[in-house]
Amino acid sequence: MADVKDQIAATGQKLMTHFRANDMKAAAQLYAEDCKLMPPGTETQHGRRAVEKTLTDLWASGGRSMELVTDELGLMGSDTAYERASYTVRGQDGSVVYQGKYVMIWKKIGGSWQIYIDINNKIEA
């Protein structure tokens, strides 16, 4: 289980790094090709292009960095895991643009852990 946690944590770090670099195409590649993104207030989005667009929109709204904090991570079989966590998106000046919580379902595809379902919500200030 420690190996899985390390691999998923490393992917989370890559997601934060790609977002900070405004490289949403690379960030979207961390998601499974047939992923589902379920952001607040919208219909379910499908595929990597939807992830790229959603992250691009987040950048356009002023987000410049993203912090992900895992609260719980567990296996559901040998090739599926879940993560319950929180996120904070900050602007250039460090102010909080968005914060919320999420649940991700991860799948092991081709030997690497990829985000298959990403359900998130925003905490209203």
PyMOL CGO cylinders between C-alpha atoms (Angstrom):
from pymol import cmd
from pymol.cgo import CYLINDER

trace = [
    CYLINDER, 0.00, 0.00, 0.00, 2.89, 2.40, 0.73, 0.3, 1, 1, 1, 1, 1, 1,
    CYLINDER, 2.89, 2.40, 0.73, 4.07, 2.04, -2.88, 0.3, 1, 1, 1, 1, 1, 1,
    CYLINDER, 4.07, 2.04, -2.88, 0.61, 2.98, -4.19, 0.3, 1, 1, 1, 1, 1, 1,
    CYLINDER, 0.61, 2.98, -4.19, 0.44, 6.00, -1.86, 0.3, 1, 1, 1, 1, 1, 1,
    CYLINDER, 0.44, 6.00, -1.86, 3.88, 7.14, -3.04, 0.3, 1, 1, 1, 1, 1, 1,
    CYLINDER, 3.88, 7.14, -3.04, 2.93, 6.78, -6.71, 0.3, 1, 1, 1, 1, 1, 1,
    CYLINDER, 2.93, 6.78, -6.71, -0.37, 8.65, -6.28, 0.3, 1, 1, 1, 1, 1, 1,
    CYLINDER, -0.37, 8.65, -6.28, 1.34, 11.37, -4.21, 0.3, 1, 1, 1, 1, 1, 1,
    CYLINDER, 1.34, 11.37, -4.21, 3.96, 11.79, -6.94, 0.3, 1, 1, 1, 1, 1, 1,
    CYLINDER, 3.96, 11.79, -6.94, 1.21, 12.19, -9.55, 0.3, 1, 1, 1, 1, 1, 1,
    CYLINDER, 1.21, 12.19, -9.55, -0.47, 14.79, -7.34, 0.3, 1, 1, 1, 1, 1, 1,
    CYLINDER, -0.47, 14.79, -7.34, 2.82, 16.68, -7.16, 0.3, 1, 1, 1, 1, 1, 1,
    CYLINDER, 2.82, 16.68, -7.16, 3.08, 16.59, -10.96, 0.3, 1, 1, 1, 1, 1, 1,
    CYLINDER, 3.08, 16.59, -10.96, -0.46, 17.96, -11.25, 0.3, 1, 1, 1, 1, 1, 1,
    CYLINDER, -0.46, 17.96, -11.25, 0.43, 20.89, -8.96, 0.3, 1, 1, 1, 1, 1, 1,
    CYLINDER, 0.43, 20.89, -8.96, 3.69, 21.52, -10.86, 0.3, 1, 1, 1, 1, 1, 1,
    CYLINDER, 3.69, 21.52, -10.86, 2.00, 21.47, -14.29, 0.3, 1, 1, 1, 1, 1, 1,
    CYLINDER, 2.00, 21.47, -14.29, -0.75, 23.80, -13.08, 0.3, 1, 1, 1, 1, 1, 1,
    CYLINDER, -0.75, 23.80, -13.08, 1.79, 26.27, -11.62, 0.3, 1, 1, 1, 1, 1, 1,
    CYLINDER, 1.79, 26.27, -11.62, 3.62, 26.22, -15.00, 0.3, 1, 1, 1, 1, 1, 1,
    CYLINDER, 3.62, 26.22, -15.00, 0.32, 26.80, -16.87, 0.3, 1, 1, 1, 1, 1, 1,
    CYLINDER, 0.32, 26.80, -16.87, 0.90, 23.52, -18.72, 0.3, 1, 1, 1, 1, 1, 1,
    CYLINDER, 0.90, 23.52, -18.72, -2.66, 22.23, -18.68, 0.3, 1, 1, 1, 1, 1, 1,
    CYLINDER, -2.66, 22.23, -18.68, -2.04, 19.79, -21.53, 0.3, 1, 1, 1, 1, 1, 1,
    CYLINDER, -2.04, 19.79, -21.53, 0.59, 17.99, -19.42, 0.3, 1, 1, 1, 1, 1, 1,
    CYLINDER, 0.59, 17.99, -19.42, -1.71, 18.13, -16.37, 0.3, 1, 1, 1, 1, 1, 1,
    CYLINDER, -1.71, 18.13, -16.37, -4.53, 16.53, -18.38, 0.3, 1, 1, 1, 1, 1, 1,
    CYLINDER, -4.53, 16.53, -18.38, -2.22, 13.64, -19.33, 0.3, 1, 1, 1, 1, 1, 1,
    CYLINDER, -2.22, 13.64, -19.33, -2.25, 12.56, -15.68, 0.3, 1, 1, 1, 1, 1, 1,
    CYLINDER, -2.25, 12.56, -15.68, -5.91, 11.66, -16.15, 0.3, 1, 1, 1, 1, 1, 1,
    CYLINDER, -5.91, 11.66, -16.15, -7.12, 8.49, -17.86, 0.3, 1, 1, 1, 1, 1, 1,
    CYLINDER, -7.12, 8.49, -17.86, -8.07, 8.98, -21.49, 0.3, 1, 1, 1, 1, 1, 1,
    CYLINDER, -8.07, 8.98, -21.49, -11.71, 8.16, -20.67, 0.3, 1, 1, 1, 1, 1, 1,
    CYLINDER, -11.71, 8.16, -20.67, -11.78, 10.13, -17.41, 0.3, 1, 1, 1, 1, 1, 1,
    CYLINDER, -11.78, 10.13, -17.41, -14.82, 11.83, -15.93, 0.3, 1, 1, 1, 1, 1, 1,
    CYLINDER, -14.82, 11.83, -15.93, -14.54, 15.26, -14.30, 0.3, 1, 1, 1, 1, 1, 1,
    CYLINDER, -14.54, 15.26, -14.30, -17.43, 16.35, -12.09, 0.3, 1, 1, 1, 1, 1, 1,
    CYLINDER, -17.43, 16.35, -12.09, -16.90, 20.00, -11.11, 0.3, 1, 1, 1, 1, 1, 1,
    CYLINDER, -16.90, 20.00, -11.11, -19.50, 21.92, -9.10, 0.3, 1, 1, 1, 1, 1, 1,
    CYLINDER, -19.50, 21.92, -9.10, -22.48, 23.38, -10.92, 0.3, 1, 1, 1, 1, 1, 1,
    CYLINDER, -22.48, 23.38, -10.92, -21.92, 21.69, -14.28, 0.3, 1, 1, 1, 1, 1, 1,
    CYLINDER, -21.92, 21.69, -14.28, -22.61, 18.48, -16.10, 0.3, 1, 1, 1, 1, 1, 1,
    CYLINDER, -22.61, 18.48, -16.10, -20.07, 15.68, -16.03, 0.3, 1, 1, 1, 1, 1, 1,
    CYLINDER, -20.07, 15.68, -16.03, -17.15, 16.45, -18.34, 0.3, 1, 1, 1, 1, 1, 1,
    CYLINDER, -17.15, 16.45, -18.34, -15.53, 13.60, -20.29, 0.3, 1, 1, 1, 1, 1, 1,
    CYLINDER, -15.53, 13.60, -20.29, -11.95, 13.06, -21.41, 0.3, 1, 1, 1, 1, 1, 1,
    CYLINDER, -11.95, 13.06, -21.41, -8.62, 14.82, -21.20, 0.3, 1, 1, 1, 1, 1, 1,
    CYLINDER, -8.62, 14.82, -21.20, -9.70, 17.77, -23.34, 0.3, 1, 1, 1, 1, 1, 1,
    CYLINDER, -9.70, 17.77, -23.34, -12.36, 18.57, -20.74, 0.3, 1, 1, 1, 1, 1, 1,
    CYLINDER, -12.36, 18.57, -20.74, -9.74, 18.45, -17.98, 0.3, 1, 1, 1, 1, 1, 1,
    CYLINDER, -9.74, 18.45, -17.98, -7.46, 20.73, -19.97, 0.3, 1, 1, 1, 1, 1, 1,
    CYLINDER, -7.46, 20.73, -19.97, -10.29, 23.22, -20.57, 0.3, 1, 1, 1, 1, 1, 1,
    CYLINDER, -10.29, 23.22, -20.57, -11.39, 23.18, -16.93, 0.3, 1, 1, 1, 1, 1, 1,
    CYLINDER, -11.39, 23.18, -16.93, -7.85, 23.81, -15.69, 0.3, 1, 1, 1, 1, 1, 1,
    CYLINDER, -7.85, 23.81, -15.69, -7.34, 26.52, -18.33, 0.3, 1, 1, 1, 1, 1, 1,
    CYLINDER, -7.34, 26.52, -18.33, -10.54, 28.21, -17.13, 0.3, 1, 1, 1, 1, 1, 1,
    CYLINDER, -10.54, 28.21, -17.13, -9.29, 28.00, -13.53, 0.3, 1, 1, 1, 1, 1, 1,
    CYLINDER, -9.29, 28.00, -13.53, -6.05, 29.71, -14.60, 0.3, 1, 1, 1, 1, 1, 1,
    CYLINDER, -6.05, 29.71, -14.60, -8.03, 32.37, -16.48, 0.3, 1, 1, 1, 1, 1, 1,
    CYLINDER, -8.03, 32.37, -16.48, -10.03, 33.07, -13.31, 0.3, 1, 1, 1, 1, 1, 1,
    CYLINDER, -10.03, 33.07, -13.31, -6.81, 34.01, -11.50, 0.3, 1, 1, 1, 1, 1, 1,
    CYLINDER, -6.81, 34.01, -11.50, -5.54, 30.70, -10.09, 0.3, 1, 1, 1, 1, 1, 1,
    CYLINDER, -5.54, 30.70, -10.09, -1.74, 30.42, -10.23, 0.3, 1, 1, 1, 1, 1, 1,
    CYLINDER, -1.74, 30.42, -10.23, -0.96, 27.60, -7.80, 0.3, 1, 1, 1, 1, 1, 1,
    CYLINDER, -0.96, 27.60, -7.80, -2.76, 24.58, -6.44, 0.3, 1, 1, 1, 1, 1, 1,
    CYLINDER, -2.76, 24.58, -6.44, -2.25, 22.74, -3.17, 0.3, 1, 1, 1, 1, 1, 1,
    CYLINDER, -2.25, 22.74, -3.17, -3.70, 19.24, -2.74, 0.3, 1, 1, 1, 1, 1, 1,
    CYLINDER, -3.70, 19.24, -2.74, -3.88, 17.65, 0.73, 0.3, 1, 1, 1, 1, 1, 1,
    CYLINDER, -3.88, 17.65, 0.73, -4.85, 13.98, 0.99, 0.3, 1, 1, 1, 1, 1, 1,
    CYLINDER, -4.85, 13.98, 0.99, -6.95, 13.01, 4.01, 0.3, 1, 1, 1, 1, 1, 1,
    CYLINDER, -6.95, 13.01, 4.01, -7.60, 9.38, 3.09, 0.3, 1, 1, 1, 1, 1, 1,
    CYLINDER, -7.60, 9.38, 3.09, -6.33, 6.98, 0.45, 0.3, 1, 1, 1, 1, 1, 1,
    CYLINDER, -6.33, 6.98, 0.45, -7.31, 3.36, 0.04, 0.3, 1, 1, 1, 1, 1, 1,
    CYLINDER, -7.31, 3.36, 0.04, -7.25, 0.47, -2.39, 0.3, 1, 1, 1, 1, 1, 1,
    CYLINDER, -7.25, 0.47, -2.39, -10.35, -1.05, -3.96, 0.3, 1, 1, 1, 1, 1, 1,
    CYLINDER, -10.35, -1.05, -3.96, -8.79, -4.16, -5.49, 0.3, 1, 1, 1, 1, 1, 1,
    CYLINDER, -8.79, -4.16, -5.49, -5.41, -4.31, -7.19, 0.3, 1, 1, 1, 1, 1, 1,
    CYLINDER, -5.41, -4.31, -7.19, -5.95, -1.67, -9.89, 0.3, 1, 1, 1, 1, 1, 1,
    CYLINDER, -5.95, -1.67, -9.89, -8.36, 0.86, -8.34, 0.3, 1, 1, 1, 1, 1, 1,
    CYLINDER, -8.36, 0.86, -8.34, -7.88, 3.32, -5.48, 0.3, 1, 1, 1, 1, 1, 1,
    CYLINDER, -7.88, 3.32, -5.48, -9.81, 6.20, -3.95, 0.3, 1, 1, 1, 1, 1, 1,
    CYLINDER, -9.81, 6.20, -3.95, -8.55, 9.47, -2.54, 0.3, 1, 1, 1, 1, 1, 1,
    CYLINDER, -8.55, 9.47, -2.54, -10.49, 11.88, -0.30, 0.3, 1, 1, 1, 1, 1, 1,
    CYLINDER, -10.49, 11.88, -0.30, -8.77, 15.24, -0.05, 0.3, 1, 1, 1, 1, 1, 1,
    CYLINDER, -8.77, 15.24, -0.05, -8.94, 19.03, -0.06, 0.3, 1, 1, 1, 1, 1, 1,
    CYLINDER, -8.94, 19.03, -0.06, -7.57, 21.65, -2.42, 0.3, 1, 1, 1, 1, 1, 1,
    CYLINDER, -7.57, 21.65, -2.42, -6.64, 25.32, -2.31, 0.3, 1, 1, 1, 1, 1, 1,
    CYLINDER, -6.64, 25.32, -2.31, -6.07, 27.41, -5.43, 0.3, 1, 1, 1, 1, 1, 1,
    CYLINDER, -6.07, 27.41, -5.43, -4.16, 30.63, -4.88, 0.3, 1, 1, 1, 1, 1, 1,
    CYLINDER, -4.16, 30.63, -4.88, -3.68, 33.72, -7.01, 0.3, 1, 1, 1, 1, 1, 1,
    CYLINDER, -3.68, 33.72, -7.01, -0.39, 35.37, -7.94, 0.3, 1, 1, 1, 1, 1, 1,
    CYLINDER, -0.39, 35.37, -7.94, -0.38, 37.30, -4.65, 0.3, 1, 1, 1, 1, 1, 1,
    CYLINDER, -0.38, 37.30, -4.65, -1.03, 34.17, -2.58, 0.3, 1, 1, 1, 1, 1, 1,
    CYLINDER, -1.03, 34.17, -2.58, -4.66, 34.99, -1.87, 0.3, 1, 1, 1, 1, 1, 1,
    CYLINDER, -4.66, 34.99, -1.87, -7.17, 32.12, -1.93, 0.3, 1, 1, 1, 1, 1, 1,
    CYLINDER, -7.17, 32.12, -1.93, -9.10, 32.04, -5.22, 0.3, 1, 1, 1, 1, 1, 1,
    CYLINDER, -9.10, 32.04, -5.22, -10.90, 28.74, -4.58, 0.3, 1, 1, 1, 1, 1, 1,
    CYLINDER, -10.90, 28.74, -4.58, -10.85, 26.06, -1.97, 0.3, 1, 1, 1, 1, 1, 1,
    CYLINDER, -10.85, 26.06, -1.97, -12.80, 22.90, -1.60, 0.3, 1, 1, 1, 1, 1, 1,
    CYLINDER, -12.80, 22.90, -1.60, -12.69, 19.17, -1.29, 0.3, 1, 1, 1, 1, 1, 1,
    CYLINDER, -12.69, 19.17, -1.29, -12.64, 16.27, -3.70, 0.3, 1, 1, 1, 1, 1, 1,
    CYLINDER, -12.64, 16.27, -3.70, -12.83, 12.55, -4.19, 0.3, 1, 1, 1, 1, 1, 1,
    CYLINDER, -12.83, 12.55, -4.19, -10.77, 10.93, -6.93, 0.3, 1, 1, 1, 1, 1, 1,
    CYLINDER, -10.77, 10.93, -6.93, -11.01, 7.40, -8.20, 0.3, 1, 1, 1, 1, 1, 1,
    CYLINDER, -11.01, 7.40, -8.20, -7.65, 6.23, -9.54, 0.3, 1, 1, 1, 1, 1, 1,
    CYLINDER, -7.65, 6.23, -9.54, -7.04, 3.38, -11.98, 0.3, 1, 1, 1, 1, 1, 1,
    CYLINDER, -7.04, 3.38, -11.98, -3.79, 1.61, -12.68, 0.3, 1, 1, 1, 1, 1, 1,
    CYLINDER, -3.79, 1.61, -12.68, -3.48, 1.73, -16.47, 0.3, 1, 1, 1, 1, 1, 1,
    CYLINDER, -3.48, 1.73, -16.47, -0.40, 0.48, -18.29, 0.3, 1, 1, 1, 1, 1, 1,
    CYLINDER, -0.40, 0.48, -18.29, 1.53, 0.28, -15.03, 0.3, 1, 1, 1, 1, 1, 1,
    CYLINDER, 1.53, 0.28, -15.03, 0.83, 3.84, -13.85, 0.3, 1, 1, 1, 1, 1, 1,
    CYLINDER, 0.83, 3.84, -13.85, -1.86, 5.31, -11.62, 0.3, 1, 1, 1, 1, 1, 1,
    CYLINDER, -1.86, 5.31, -11.62, -4.14, 7.72, -13.49, 0.3, 1, 1, 1, 1, 1, 1,
    CYLINDER, -4.14, 7.72, -13.49, -7.11, 9.79, -12.35, 0.3, 1, 1, 1, 1, 1, 1,
    CYLINDER, -7.11, 9.79, -12.35, -10.29, 8.16, -13.66, 0.3, 1, 1, 1, 1, 1, 1,
    CYLINDER, -10.29, 8.16, -13.66, -13.02, 10.10, -11.84, 0.3, 1, 1, 1, 1, 1, 1,
    CYLINDER, -13.02, 10.10, -11.84, -12.55, 13.52, -10.22, 0.3, 1, 1, 1, 1, 1, 1,
    CYLINDER, -12.55, 13.52, -10.22, -15.49, 14.82, -8.18, 0.3, 1, 1, 1, 1, 1, 1,
    CYLINDER, -15.49, 14.82, -8.18, -14.90, 18.18, -6.53, 0.3, 1, 1, 1, 1, 1, 1,
    CYLINDER, -14.90, 18.18, -6.53, -16.78, 20.97, -4.86, 0.3, 1, 1, 1, 1, 1, 1,
    CYLINDER, -16.78, 20.97, -4.86, -16.07, 24.49, -3.74, 0.3, 1, 1, 1, 1, 1, 1,
    CYLINDER, -16.07, 24.49, -3.74, -16.26, 25.69, -0.17, 0.3, 1, 1, 1, 1, 1, 1,
    CYLINDER, -16.26, 25.69, -0.17, -18.07, 29.02, -0.12, 0.3, 1, 1, 1, 1, 1, 1,
    CYLINDER, -18.07, 29.02, -0.12, -16.40, 31.70, 2.00, 0.3, 1, 1, 1, 1, 1, 1,
]
cmd.load_cgo(trace, "trace")
